[in-house]
Amino acid sequence: MEKKFKTAFHIAALERPLDDYESLCALQKLNGVELGETYLTRSACLTEFIDYISSVMKDDLDVKLKECPFFSVMLDGSTDHGVIEEAIMYVRYLEKSTGRPVTVYLRIQEPVRLELEKGI
């Protein structure tokens, strides 16, 4: 199972297509790596491994942000060809053990527009 987690992390970290997971597992099996017969599909890569890895990483970041006395959020927006506006968010904080600044990706999402009431 550990080898499948590492393979899924490799796919996510390099932003490779999920179909690469299946071919990497097949290659590992050809090279004699024991992977078993389950969780070898692209859907398993996403739903079983990448989602879980993401959840653990989010929880870890949550703990780090709660431990630090302050942090900053950076946003950058753009509009794609379909005229859909997106904002990418990063958070920057000081690492507790070293005091070094760390910048990590937080999320990308469509900005929410607030409508002001007329007459204000």
MODELLER restraints for C-alpha pairs under 7 A, 6 or more apart:
rsr = mdl.restraints
at = mdl.atoms
rsr.add(forms.Gaussian(group=physical.xy_distance, feature=features.Distance(at['CA:5:A'], at['CA:49:A']), mean=5.78, stdev=0.5))
rsr.add(forms.Gaussian(group=physical.xy_distance, feature=features.Distance(at['CA:7:A'], at['CA:21:A']), mean=6.86, stdev=0.5))
rsr.add(forms.Gaussian(group=physical.xy_distance, feature=features.Distance(at['CA:8:A'], at['CA:21:A']), mean=6.56, stdev=0.5))
rsr.add(forms.Gaussian(group=physical.xy_distance, feature=features.Distance(at['CA:8:A'], at['CA:45:A']), mean=5.64, stdev=0.5))
rsr.add(forms.Gaussian(group=physical.xy_distance, feature=features.Distance(at['CA:8:A'], at['CA:49:A']), mean=6.20, stdev=0.5))
rsr.add(forms.Gaussian(group=physical.xy_distance, feature=features.Distance(at['CA:8:A'], at['CA:50:A']), mean=6.18, stdev=0.5))
rsr.add(forms.Gaussian(group=physical.xy_distance, feature=features.Distance(at['CA:9:A'], at['CA:50:A']), mean=6.60, stdev=0.5))
rsr.add(forms.Gaussian(group=physical.xy_distance, feature=features.Distance(at['CA:11:A'], at['CA:18:A']), mean=6.94, stdev=0.5))
rsr.add(forms.Gaussian(group=physical.xy_distance, feature=features.Distance(at['CA:11:A'], at['CA:21:A']), mean=6.61, stdev=0.5))
rsr.add(forms.Gaussian(group=physical.xy_distance, feature=features.Distance(at['CA:18:A'], at['CA:42:A']), mean=5.28, stdev=0.5))
rsr.add(forms.Gaussian(group=physical.xy_distance, feature=features.Distance(at['CA:19:A'], at['CA:42:A']), mean=5.70, stdev=0.5))
rsr.add(forms.Gaussian(group=physical.xy_distance, feature=features.Distance(at['CA:21:A'], at['CA:42:A']), mean=6.11, stdev=0.5))
rsr.add(forms.Gaussian(group=physical.xy_distance, feature=features.Distance(at['CA:21:A'], at['CA:45:A']), mean=6.79, stdev=0.5))
rsr.add(forms.Gaussian(group=physical.xy_distance, feature=features.Distance(at['CA:22:A'], at['CA:40:A']), mean=5.99, stdev=0.5))
rsr.add(forms.Gaussian(group=physical.xy_distance, feature=features.Distance(at['CA:22:A'], at['CA:41:A']), mean=5.65, stdev=0.5))
rsr.add(forms.Gaussian(group=physical.xy_distance, feature=features.Distance(at['CA:22:A'], at['CA:42:A']), mean=6.15, stdev=0.5))
rsr.add(forms.Gaussian(group=physical.xy_distance, feature=features.Distance(at['CA:25:A'], at['CA:40:A']), mean=6.67, stdev=0.5))
rsr.add(forms.Gaussian(group=physical.xy_distance, feature=features.Distance(at['CA:29:A'], at['CA:35:A']), mean=6.83, stdev=0.5))
rsr.add(forms.Gaussian(group=physical.xy_distance, feature=features.Distance(at['CA:68:A'], at['CA:94:A']), mean=6.76, stdev=0.5))
rsr.add(forms.Gaussian(group=physical.xy_distance, feature=features.Distance(at['CA:68:A'], at['CA:96:A']), mean=6.64, stdev=0.5))
rsr.add(forms.Gaussian(group=physical.xy_distance, feature=features.Distance(at['CA:70:A'], at['CA:93:A']), mean=6.81, stdev=0.5))
rsr.add(forms.Gaussian(group=physical.xy_distance, feature=features.Distance(at['CA:71:A'], at['CA:91:A']), mean=6.93, stdev=0.5))
rsr.add(forms.Gaussian(group=physical.xy_distance, feature=features.Distance(at['CA:71:A'], at['CA:92:A']), mean=5.64, stdev=0.5))
rsr.add(forms.Gaussian(group=physical.xy_distance, feature=features.Distance(at['CA:71:A'], at['CA:93:A']), mean=4.57, stdev=0.5))
rsr.add(forms.Gaussian(group=physical.xy_distance, feature=features.Distance(at['CA:72:A'], at['CA:91:A']), mean=5.67, stdev=0.5))
rsr.add(forms.Gaussian(group=physical.xy_distance, feature=features.Distance(at['CA:72:A'], at['CA:92:A']), mean=5.22, stdev=0.5))
rsr.add(forms.Gaussian(group=physical.xy_distance, feature=features.Distance(at['CA:72:A'], at['CA:93:A']), mean=6.60, stdev=0.5))
rsr.add(forms.Gaussian(group=physical.xy_distance, feature=features.Distance(at['CA:73:A'], at['CA:89:A']), mean=6.84, stdev=0.5))
rsr.add(forms.Gaussian(group=physical.xy_distance, feature=features.Distance(at['CA:73:A'], at['CA:90:A']), mean=5.75, stdev=0.5))
rsr.add(forms.Gaussian(group=physical.xy_distance, feature=features.Distance(at['CA:73:A'], at['CA:91:A']), mean=4.47, stdev=0.5))
rsr.add(forms.Gaussian(group=physical.xy_distance, feature=features.Distance(at['CA:73:A'], at['CA:92:A']), mean=6.36, stdev=0.5))
rsr.add(forms.Gaussian(group=physical.xy_distance, feature=features.Distance(at['CA:74:A'], at['CA:89:A']), mean=5.65, stdev=0.5))
rsr.add(forms.Gaussian(group=physical.xy_distance, feature=features.Distance(at['CA:74:A'], at['CA:90:A']), mean=5.09, stdev=0.5))
rsr.add(forms.Gaussian(group=physical.xy_distance, feature=features.Distance(at['CA:74:A'], at['CA:91:A']), mean=6.11, stdev=0.5))
rsr.add(forms.Gaussian(group=physical.xy_distance, feature=features.Distance(at['CA:75:A'], at['CA:87:A']), mean=6.34, stdev=0.5))
rsr.add(forms.Gaussian(group=physical.xy_distance, feature=features.Distance(at['CA:75:A'], at['CA:88:A']), mean=5.66, stdev=0.5))
rsr.add(forms.Gaussian(group=physical.xy_distance, feature=features.Distance(at['CA:75:A'], at['CA:89:A']), mean=4.66, stdev=0.5))
rsr.add(forms.Gaussian(group=physical.xy_distance, feature=features.Distance(at['CA:75:A'], at['CA:90:A']), mean=6.51, stdev=0.5))
rsr.add(forms.Gaussian(group=physical.xy_distance, feature=features.Distance(at['CA:76:A'], at['CA:87:A']), mean=5.48, stdev=0.5))
rsr.add(forms.Gaussian(group=physical.xy_distance, feature=features.Distance(at['CA:76:A'], at['CA:88:A']), mean=5.43, stdev=0.5))
rsr.add(forms.Gaussian(group=physical.xy_distance, feature=features.Distance(at['CA:76:A'], at['CA:89:A']), mean=6.78, stdev=0.5))
rsr.add(forms.Gaussian(group=physical.xy_distance, feature=features.Distance(at['CA:77:A'], at['CA:85:A']), mean=6.94, stdev=0.5))
rsr.add(forms.Gaussian(group=physical.xy_distance, feature=features.Distance(at['CA:77:A'], at['CA:86:A']), mean=5.56, stdev=0.5))
rsr.add(forms.Gaussian(group=physical.xy_distance, feature=features.Distance(at['CA:77:A'], at['CA:87:A']), mean=4.13, stdev=0.5))
rsr.add(forms.Gaussian(group=physical.xy_distance, feature=features.Distance(at['CA:77:A'], at['CA:88:A']), mean=6.28, stdev=0.5))
rsr.add(forms.Gaussian(group=physical.xy_distance, feature=features.Distance(at['CA:78:A'], at['CA:85:A']), mean=5.70, stdev=0.5))
rsr.add(forms.Gaussian(group=physical.xy_distance, feature=features.Distance(at['CA:78:A'], at['CA:86:A']), mean=5.61, stdev=0.5))
rsr.add(forms.Gaussian(group=physical.xy_distance, feature=features.Distance(at['CA:78:A'], at['CA:87:A']), mean=6.51, stdev=0.5))
rsr.add(forms.Gaussian(group=physical.xy_distance, feature=features.Distance(at['CA:79:A'], at['CA:85:A']), mean=4.27, stdev=0.5))
rsr.add(forms.Gaussian(group=physical.xy_distance, feature=features.Distance(at['CA:79:A'], at['CA:86:A']), mean=6.19, stdev=0.5))
rsr.add(forms.Gaussian(group=physical.xy_distance, feature=features.Distance(at['CA:85:A'], at['CA:110:A']), mean=5.97, stdev=0.5))
rsr.add(forms.Gaussian(group=physical.xy_distance, feature=features.Distance(at['CA:86:A'], at['CA:108:A']), mean=6.73, stdev=0.5))
rsr.add(forms.Gaussian(group=physical.xy_distance, feature=features.Distance(at['CA:86:A'], at['CA:109:A']), mean=5.49, stdev=0.5))
rsr.add(forms.Gaussian(group=physical.xy_distance, feature=features.Distance(at['CA:86:A'], at['CA:110:A']), mean=4.48, stdev=0.5))
rsr.add(forms.Gaussian(group=physical.xy_distance, feature=features.Distance(at['CA:86:A'], at['CA:111:A']), mean=6.32, stdev=0.5))
rsr.add(forms.Gaussian(group=physical.xy_distance, feature=features.Distance(at['CA:87:A'], at['CA:108:A']), mean=5.57, stdev=0.5))
rsr.add(forms.Gaussian(group=physical.xy_distance, feature=features.Distance(at['CA:87:A'], at['CA:109:A']), mean=5.51, stdev=0.5))
rsr.add(forms.Gaussian(group=physical.xy_distance, feature=features.Distance(at['CA:87:A'], at['CA:110:A']), mean=6.00, stdev=0.5))
rsr.add(forms.Gaussian(group=physical.xy_distance, feature=features.Distance(at['CA:87:A'], at['CA:111:A']), mean=6.24, stdev=0.5))
rsr.add(forms.Gaussian(group=physical.xy_distance, feature=features.Distance(at['CA:88:A'], at['CA:107:A']), mean=5.95, stdev=0.5))
rsr.add(forms.Gaussian(group=physical.xy_distance, feature=features.Distance(at['CA:88:A'], at['CA:108:A']), mean=4.26, stdev=0.5))
rsr.add(forms.Gaussian(group=physical.xy_distance, feature=features.Distance(at['CA:88:A'], at['CA:109:A']), mean=6.61, stdev=0.5))
rsr.add(forms.Gaussian(group=physical.xy_distance, feature=features.Distance(at['CA:89:A'], at['CA:105:A']), mean=6.33, stdev=0.5))
rsr.add(forms.Gaussian(group=physical.xy_distance, feature=features.Distance(at['CA:89:A'], at['CA:106:A']), mean=5.32, stdev=0.5))
rsr.add(forms.Gaussian(group=physical.xy_distance, feature=features.Distance(at['CA:89:A'], at['CA:107:A']), mean=5.33, stdev=0.5))
rsr.add(forms.Gaussian(group=physical.xy_distance, feature=features.Distance(at['CA:89:A'], at['CA:108:A']), mean=6.06, stdev=0.5))
rsr.add(forms.Gaussian(group=physical.xy_distance, feature=features.Distance(at['CA:90:A'], at['CA:103:A']), mean=6.64, stdev=0.5))
rsr.add(forms.Gaussian(group=physical.xy_distance, feature=features.Distance(at['CA:90:A'], at['CA:104:A']), mean=5.56, stdev=0.5))
rsr.add(forms.Gaussian(group=physical.xy_distance, feature=features.Distance(at['CA:90:A'], at['CA:105:A']), mean=4.48, stdev=0.5))
rsr.add(forms.Gaussian(group=physical.xy_distance, feature=features.Distance(at['CA:90:A'], at['CA:106:A']), mean=4.92, stdev=0.5))
rsr.add(forms.Gaussian(group=physical.xy_distance, feature=features.Distance(at['CA:91:A'], at['CA:103:A']), mean=5.74, stdev=0.5))
rsr.add(forms.Gaussian(group=physical.xy_distance, feature=features.Distance(at['CA:91:A'], at['CA:104:A']), mean=5.58, stdev=0.5))
rsr.add(forms.Gaussian(group=physical.xy_distance, feature=features.Distance(at['CA:91:A'], at['CA:105:A']), mean=6.55, stdev=0.5))
rsr.add(forms.Gaussian(group=physical.xy_distance, feature=features.Distance(at['CA:91:A'], at['CA:106:A']), mean=6.25, stdev=0.5))
rsr.add(forms.Gaussian(group=physical.xy_distance, feature=features.Distance(at['CA:92:A'], at['CA:101:A']), mean=6.70, stdev=0.5))
rsr.add(forms.Gaussian(group=physical.xy_distance, feature=features.Distance(at['CA:92:A'], at['CA:102:A']), mean=5.50, stdev=0.5))
rsr.add(forms.Gaussian(group=physical.xy_distance, feature=features.Distance(at['CA:92:A'], at['CA:103:A']), mean=4.34, stdev=0.5))
rsr.add(forms.Gaussian(group=physical.xy_distance, feature=features.Distance(at['CA:92:A'], at['CA:104:A']), mean=6.50, stdev=0.5))
rsr.add(forms.Gaussian(group=physical.xy_distance, feature=features.Distance(at['CA:93:A'], at['CA:101:A']), mean=5.60, stdev=0.5))
rsr.add(forms.Gaussian(group=physical.xy_distance, feature=features.Distance(at['CA:93:A'], at['CA:102:A']), mean=5.50, stdev=0.5))
rsr.add(forms.Gaussian(group=physical.xy_distance, feature=features.Distance(at['CA:93:A'], at['CA:103:A']), mean=6.72, stdev=0.5))
rsr.add(forms.Gaussian(group=physical.xy_distance, feature=features.Distance(at['CA:94:A'], at['CA:100:A']), mean=5.36, stdev=0.5))
rsr.add(forms.Gaussian(group=physical.xy_distance, feature=features.Distance(at['CA:94:A'], at['CA:101:A']), mean=4.39, stdev=0.5))
rsr.add(forms.Gaussian(group=physical.xy_distance, feature=features.Distance(at['CA:94:A'], at['CA:102:A']), mean=6.01, stdev=0.5))
rsr.add(forms.Gaussian(group=physical.xy_distance, feature=features.Distance(at['CA:95:A'], at['CA:101:A']), mean=6.10, stdev=0.5))
rsr.add(forms.Gaussian(group=physical.xy_distance, feature=features.Distance(at['CA:95:A'], at['CA:102:A']), mean=6.42, stdev=0.5))
